[in-house]
Amino acid sequence: MFKLDRSVHKTYNLKQIQTESKNYINLTLEERLKVFAYLQSVAYNYNLNSPPRMDKSFHSYR
């Protein structure tokens, strides 16, 4: 199972959050989703082009 490294984090104040959001405010929804997917692949340490898949053979319905 993938886990985030919670030992390293950065606390922002309100002014810093506003400056960070300026980087993403002009992006389209599709571009924001691409940024989100990239950040998630870095956080969970998987290749962006081949994300992990759920094993659906474990559960079955009758």
C-alpha positions as CSV (number, residue, x, y, z in Angstrom):
1,M,0.0,0.0,0.0
2,F,1.2,3.5,-0.8
3,K,1.9,5.9,2.0
4,L,2.8,9.6,2.1
5,D,5.9,10.6,3.9
6,R,4.3,12.7,6.6
7,S,7.6,13.4,8.4
8,V,8.4,16.2,5.9
9,H,5.9,19.0,5.6
10,K,5.8,22.8,5.3
11,T,3.4,25.0,7.2
12,Y,2.2,28.1,5.2
13,N,0.7,31.3,6.5
14,L,-2.2,33.0,4.7
15,K,0.1,35.3,2.6
16,Q,2.2,32.4,1.4
17,I,-0.9,30.5,0.3
18,Q,-2.1,33.4,-1.8
19,T,1.3,33.6,-3.6
20,E,1.3,29.8,-4.2
21,S,-2.2,29.9,-5.6
22,K,-1.2,32.5,-8.2
23,N,0.7,29.8,-10.0
24,Y,-2.4,27.8,-10.7
25,I,-5.2,30.4,-10.9
26,N,-4.8,30.9,-14.7
27,L,-4.7,27.2,-15.6
28,T,-7.6,25.5,-17.1
29,L,-9.3,22.6,-15.3
30,E,-7.5,20.0,-17.5
31,E,-4.1,21.6,-16.8
32,R,-4.8,21.6,-13.1
33,L,-5.8,17.9,-13.2
34,K,-2.5,17.2,-15.0
35,V,-0.6,19.0,-12.2
36,F,-2.6,17.1,-9.6
37,A,-1.8,13.7,-11.3
38,Y,1.9,14.6,-11.5
39,L,2.0,15.6,-7.8
40,Q,0.2,12.4,-6.8
41,S,2.6,10.3,-8.8
42,V,5.6,12.0,-7.0
43,A,3.9,11.6,-3.6
44,Y,3.1,7.9,-4.1
45,N,6.3,7.1,-6.1
46,Y,4.8,5.6,-9.3
47,N,5.4,6.2,-13.0
48,L,2.9,8.8,-14.3
49,N,2.6,6.9,-17.6
50,S,1.6,3.6,-15.9
51,P,-0.3,4.2,-12.7
52,P,-1.1,1.3,-10.4
53,R,-4.3,-0.6,-11.1
54,M,-6.7,-2.1,-8.6
55,D,-6.8,-5.9,-8.6
56,K,-10.5,-6.5,-9.3
57,S,-10.1,-10.3,-9.4
58,F,-10.0,-10.4,-5.5
59,H,-13.7,-9.6,-5.1
60,S,-16.5,-11.0,-7.1
61,Y,-20.3,-10.7,-7.2
62,R,-22.7,-13.5,-7.9
